[in-house]
């Protein structure tokens, strides 16, 4: 993007001092720097762990500084007096941009755009997200997973037609003991390792899941321990036991159809009552 920069030239035999000349100033590097955090947010979406995320943001910071240093050298080559524009200001992009445009006598929204995008990136990057997630989010992460997403359980299921969400299936299992049975979910953290536990007192079961999450990507989820009627099963044994339980439960489609049939029957009953 270019803007016009006017400046006085010394009087000559053919040109009076009142006349101004106009030069095109390229602001491309400035706008490249302004939107760089937004580009970094896009690239970050492909980072699968914190190390890659750190590399993305380190490279972004370096590119911003380098871009502004090259912009300062460009202004020098154009013969513009930038004595008051310290090269160290490249470390503070919005201040550099503000002083640059002030020296040129121009107005630009670039400093504001950079500040807004940077604030958004600061809020939405993986490192911040890691510390902002609450325990409910971790619990929902496990609830919405399918059993075929769980290491070891997937191998036990094999070709069997079991494709249920963990949260729904554990709730269905609890209701086989009592209609008012509730599954309680708790979350514990140890470094980047998260343990999510589902427990039901009336059904006398506890299931413990573990996975690692660093704000950028989650590892495989494991069923570490399953307790039924006071007996504890771990790892592969837990996978075999939960698979046997899942085989006895109606699948999501059949239970959904049952709910529809029940709802339809209630509608018919209420309709017949109204006619009477």
C-alpha positions, 0 to 999 in steps of 0.5 A: 500500500502506498501513500503520498508524502510531500516535502519541501525542496530547495529553491532553484532557478526553475522552481520556487520554494513554495512549490512542493514535490510529492513522493510515493511511500510504500507502507506494505511492510507496515500492514504486513506487520499489522496483520502478522498476529492474525496470520499466526493465529491461522498457522497455530491451528495446525500446531499439534503441541505446545512446542510447535505453538511456541515456534509459531509465535517466536517466528511471528515476533521475529518476522514483525521486528525484521519487517519493521527494521527493513521498513526503516532502512527503506525510509533511509534509502528514500532520503527521509530524516528518521533520526528520531525513529530508533531501530529499537522501536521495532521491538514495539510495533505500535509505537514504531508505526505511530512515530513513523507516520507522525514523521511522514505527516500521515495518518494511518490506522495501522497501529490500532489494527495491530493492537486490536489483532494482537489483543485478540491473539493474546486472548485466543492463543493456545497458551492462554486457552490452556489456562482458561479452560475450566473443569467442565470443558475437560469433562465434556471432552470425554463425555462427547468422545466415542468408545472407539476413540479410547485406546484399548477399548477400540481394539476390544470393540473391533468389528462389533457395532458399538458406536456410542458416546461415553457420556450417554452410555454411562448414563444409560448403564446407570439407569439400568439400576435406577431411573434416578441414578446420576453420573457424577464427573470430576476432574483432576490435573497433574501437570499436563495430564488430566484425569476425568472420573465418572462415578455413580453411587447407585450403580456402584461403578467408577471409570477413570480416563486420562489424557494429556492436553497442552492448549494446542493438542490432546493426546490419546485418551485412555481408560485407566481404571474401571471399578464395578461392585468393588472390583477394580479392572485396569487398562486391557481388563477394563477395556474388556469389561466395558466392552461386555457392558456396552454389548448389553446396552441398546445402541443410541439409534434404538434408544432414540427410536424408543424415545420417539415411540414413547413420545408418539404414544403420549401424543396419541393418548393426550389426543384421545383424552381431548376428544373424550 
